[in-house]
Amino acid sequence: MIPDATAASVLQSGLVPDGTRVQVFSEIYWVFLVLGTLVGAVVIGYMLYNAYKYSYEGGSDEKDRPKLGEVPTGGGKGKKLFLSLSLSAIIVISLIAWTYGTLLFVEGQTGEQGVEVEVEGYQFGWNFHYLNDDGSYAGVNTTNTLRVPVDRQVNLQVTSSDVFHNFGIPELRVKSDAIPGQTTDTWFEASDTGTYTANCYELCGQGHSYMTAEVIVMPQDEYQDWYASQNASANNESAASVAAAGV
């Protein structure tokens, strides 16, 4: 585990990418791909260089090539080994610190101001309860369709009403366990409008494969209009229920 002070310095250095989860995890992918390709090219290139150097075509004399079972000599007293291990340690430790700091940024975004939604899994579907800033229910509820505004953080409180589920939107790089009696927090932010698909990633019964939901990312003004109409409809239904109960 990397000390918190080290992680904080990585976060403050500007080396850690910020933005949506899609942007952050894309950055991690490309860093690992480039470094992995570079290290692989160096290792394979050095191996091919030595294979040619000690081959007949490379001009090596018979006396220069080690015999079978012979202990190699003239290796520089381990300098090459020390150099390669030192460089490897620096690269690995730096990569771990950078990745850990990046993941701290992702986790630290949970709870930032945005749209608050409780996600409740059940066999075999999803209920979405929109919340007020104080965590109370706002009266806007949807089933198997989550509507959110573009370019705004969406905070999810994920739970389950029956068995273990797992809520995930692969295109938006968000995934969280839905556990009965518990709540797990996560977030995402969509940069483009459109319709995405949320799936359950925990085998939860015969209908598991059909446990999907639409995630509709809307322009912010359209989302505000939709939310206001849903909220007004919920208030009207509540008022009608109170009136009916008082008769």
C-alpha positions as CSV (number, residue, x, y, z in Angstrom):
1,M,0.0,0.0,0.0
2,I,1.3,3.4,-0.9
3,P,1.3,6.0,1.9
4,D,-1.4,8.7,1.7
5,A,1.2,11.4,1.6
6,T,2.7,9.9,-1.6
7,A,-0.7,9.5,-3.1
8,A,-1.6,13.1,-2.3
9,S,1.6,14.4,-3.9
10,V,0.8,12.4,-7.0
11,L,-2.7,13.9,-7.1
12,Q,-1.3,17.5,-6.7
13,S,1.5,17.1,-9.2
14,G,-0.8,17.4,-12.2
15,L,0.3,14.0,-13.6
16,V,-3.0,12.4,-12.7
17,P,-5.6,12.7,-15.5
18,D,-9.0,14.1,-14.6
19,G,-12.3,14.2,-16.3
20,T,-15.0,11.6,-16.8
21,R,-14.4,7.9,-15.9
22,V,-14.2,7.2,-19.6
23,Q,-11.4,9.7,-20.0
24,V,-9.5,8.5,-16.9
25,F,-9.6,4.8,-17.7
26,S,-8.7,5.5,-21.3
27,E,-5.6,7.3,-20.1
28,I,-4.7,4.4,-17.9
29,Y,-5.1,2.0,-20.8
30,W,-2.9,4.0,-23.1
31,V,-0.2,4.5,-20.5
32,F,0.0,0.7,-19.8
33,L,-0.1,0.0,-23.6
34,V,2.7,2.4,-24.4
35,L,5.0,1.3,-21.5
36,G,4.3,-2.4,-22.1
37,T,5.1,-2.0,-25.8
38,L,8.3,0.0,-25.1
39,V,9.6,-2.5,-22.5
40,G,8.7,-5.4,-24.7
41,A,10.5,-3.8,-27.7
42,V,13.7,-3.2,-25.6
43,V,13.7,-6.8,-24.2
44,I,13.1,-8.5,-27.5
45,G,15.5,-6.1,-29.3
46,Y,18.3,-6.8,-26.8
47,M,17.7,-10.6,-27.0
48,L,17.9,-10.5,-30.9
49,Y,21.0,-8.4,-30.7
50,N,22.8,-10.9,-28.5
51,A,21.5,-13.8,-30.6
52,Y,23.0,-12.3,-33.7
53,K,26.2,-11.1,-31.9
54,Y,27.1,-14.7,-30.8
55,S,26.0,-16.3,-34.0
56,Y,28.3,-17.3,-36.9
57,E,26.7,-14.7,-39.1
58,G,27.5,-12.1,-36.5
59,G,31.2,-12.6,-37.0
60,S,31.8,-14.1,-33.5
61,D,34.8,-16.4,-33.1
62,E,34.5,-19.8,-31.8
63,K,36.4,-18.9,-28.7
64,D,34.1,-15.9,-27.9
65,R,31.0,-18.1,-27.6
66,P,30.4,-19.8,-24.3
67,K,30.5,-23.6,-24.2
68,L,27.7,-25.7,-22.9
69,G,27.8,-25.7,-19.1
70,E,30.5,-23.0,-19.0
71,V,30.0,-20.1,-16.5
72,P,29.9,-16.8,-18.4
73,T,32.7,-14.4,-17.7
74,G,33.4,-10.8,-18.5
75,G,29.9,-9.6,-17.6
76,G,30.9,-6.4,-16.0
77,K,30.6,-7.7,-12.4
78,G,26.8,-7.5,-12.5
79,K,26.6,-3.9,-13.6
80,K,24.1,-4.8,-16.4
81,L,21.9,-6.8,-14.0
82,F,22.0,-4.0,-11.4
83,L,21.1,-1.4,-14.0
84,S,18.2,-3.4,-15.5
85,L,16.8,-4.2,-12.0
86,S,17.1,-0.5,-11.0
87,L,15.3,0.8,-14.1
88,S,12.6,-1.9,-13.7
89,A,12.0,-1.0,-10.1
90,I,11.8,2.8,-10.9
91,I,9.3,2.1,-13.8
92,V,7.1,-0.3,-11.7
93,I,7.0,1.9,-8.6
94,S,6.3,5.0,-10.6
95,L,3.5,3.2,-12.5
96,I,2.0,1.9,-9.3
97,A,2.0,5.3,-7.7
98,W,0.5,7.0,-10.7
99,T,-2.2,4.3,-11.1
100,Y,-3.1,4.5,-7.4
101,G,-3.3,8.3,-7.5
102,T,-5.5,8.1,-10.5
103,L,-7.9,5.6,-8.8
104,L,-7.9,7.8,-5.8
105,F,-9.2,10.6,-8.0
106,V,-11.9,8.4,-9.4
107,E,-13.1,7.3,-5.9
108,G,-12.8,10.8,-4.6
109,Q,-15.3,12.1,-7.1
110,T,-18.1,10.2,-5.4
111,G,-20.3,12.6,-3.4
112,E,-19.5,15.6,-5.5
113,Q,-22.5,17.8,-6.3
114,G,-24.7,16.4,-9.1
115,V,-27.7,14.3,-9.9
116,E,-28.5,11.9,-7.0
117,V,-30.1,8.6,-7.9
118,E,-30.7,5.4,-5.8
119,V,-30.4,2.3,-8.0
120,E,-32.3,-0.7,-6.7
121,G,-31.9,-4.1,-8.3
122,Y,-34.5,-6.8,-8.2
123,Q,-35.1,-10.1,-10.0
124,F,-35.0,-9.1,-12.9
125,G,-34.9,-5.4,-13.4
126,W,-33.8,-2.0,-12.0
127,N,-35.7,0.7,-10.2
128,F,-34.3,4.3,-10.2
129,H,-35.3,6.6,-7.3
130,Y,-34.2,10.2,-7.8
131,L,-33.1,11.9,-4.6
132,N,-33.0,15.4,-3.2
133,D,-29.8,17.0,-2.0
134,D,-30.5,15.9,1.6
135,G,-30.9,12.3,0.5
136,S,-34.7,12.2,0.7
137,Y,-36.8,10.8,-2.1
138,A,-37.7,13.4,-4.7
139,G,-40.9,11.6,-5.9
140,V,-39.5,10.9,-9.3
141,N,-39.1,7.1,-10.0
142,T,-38.5,5.1,-13.1
143,T,-38.2,1.4,-13.9
144,N,-35.6,0.0,-16.3
145,T,-34.9,3.5,-17.7
146,L,-32.5,6.0,-16.2
147,R,-32.6,9.5,-17.6
148,V,-29.6,11.8,-16.8
149,P,-28.3,15.1,-18.2
150,V,-25.2,15.3,-20.3
151,D,-21.9,16.8,-18.9
152,R,-23.1,16.6,-15.3
153,Q,-21.9,14.1,-12.6
154,V,-24.5,11.5,-11.7
155,N,-24.0,10.0,-8.2
156,L,-25.4,6.5,-7.8
157,Q,-26.4,4.7,-4.5
158,V,-26.7,1.1,-5.5
159,T,-28.6,-1.5,-3.5
160,S,-30.7,-4.6,-4.0
161,S,-34.2,-5.7,-2.7
162,D,-33.6,-9.4,-3.0
163,V,-30.3,-11.1,-4.1
164,F,-26.9,-10.0,-5.1
165,H,-26.8,-8.0,-8.4
166,N,-24.1,-5.8,-10.0
167,F,-25.0,-2.6,-11.9
168,G,-22.8,-1.7,-14.8
169,I,-22.7,0.6,-17.8
170,P,-19.7,-0.5,-19.9
171,E,-19.7,2.4,-22.3
172,L,-19.5,4.8,-19.3
173,R,-16.9,2.7,-17.4
174,V,-19.1,2.4,-14.2
175,K,-19.8,-0.8,-12.3
176,S,-20.9,-1.4,-8.7
177,D,-22.3,-4.2,-6.5
178,A,-25.9,-4.2,-5.5
179,I,-26.1,-5.9,-2.1
180,P,-29.2,-6.5,-0.1
181,G,-29.2,-4.3,3.0
182,Q,-26.2,-2.3,1.9
183,T,-25.5,0.7,-0.3
184,T,-22.4,1.1,-2.5
185,D,-21.6,4.6,-4.0
186,T,-20.3,5.2,-7.4
187,W,-20.6,7.9,-10.1
188,F,-20.3,8.6,-13.8
189,E,-20.5,11.5,-16.2
190,A,-21.6,11.2,-19.9
191,S,-19.9,13.5,-22.4
192,D,-22.3,12.7,-25.3
193,T,-26.0,12.4,-25.5
194,G,-27.5,9.1,-26.6
195,T,-28.8,5.8,-25.2
196,Y,-26.6,3.4,-23.4
197,T,-27.3,0.0,-21.9
198,A,-26.9,-1.0,-18.2
199,N,-26.5,-4.7,-17.4
200,C,-26.4,-6.9,-14.4
201,Y,-23.0,-8.5,-14.0
202,E,-23.8,-10.8,-11.1
203,L,-25.4,-14.2,-11.9
204,C,-28.7,-13.7,-10.1
205,G,-31.2,-16.3,-11.5
206,Q,-32.8,-17.5,-14.7
207,G,-33.6,-14.0,-15.9
208,H,-30.1,-12.6,-15.3
209,S,-29.4,-12.2,-19.1
210,Y,-32.5,-10.1,-19.5
211,M,-31.8,-7.8,-16.6
212,T,-31.0,-4.7,-18.5
213,A,-31.9,-1.0,-18.4
214,E,-31.7,2.0,-20.8
215,V,-29.6,4.9,-19.8
216,I,-30.8,7.9,-21.8
217,V,-28.4,10.9,-21.7
218,M,-30.3,14.1,-22.5
219,P,-29.4,17.7,-23.2
220,Q,-29.5,19.6,-19.9
221,D,-32.5,21.7,-20.8
222,E,-34.5,18.7,-22.0
223,Y,-33.6,16.8,-18.8
224,Q,-34.8,19.7,-16.7
225,D,-38.1,19.8,-18.5
226,W,-38.6,16.1,-18.2
227,Y,-37.7,16.1,-14.5
228,A,-40.0,19.0,-13.8
229,S,-42.9,17.3,-15.5
230,Q,-42.3,14.0,-13.6
231,N,-42.0,15.9,-10.3
232,A,-45.3,17.7,-11.0
233,S,-47.0,14.5,-11.9
234,A,-45.8,12.8,-8.7
235,N,-47.0,15.8,-6.6
236,N,-50.4,15.7,-8.2
237,E,-50.8,12.0,-7.6
238,S,-49.7,12.5,-3.9
239,A,-52.2,15.4,-3.5
240,A,-55.0,13.3,-5.1
241,S,-54.2,10.4,-2.7
242,V,-54.3,12.7,0.3
243,A,-57.6,14.1,-0.9
244,A,-59.1,10.7,-1.4
245,A,-58.0,9.5,2.0
246,G,-59.6,12.6,3.6
247,V,-63.0,11.9,2.0
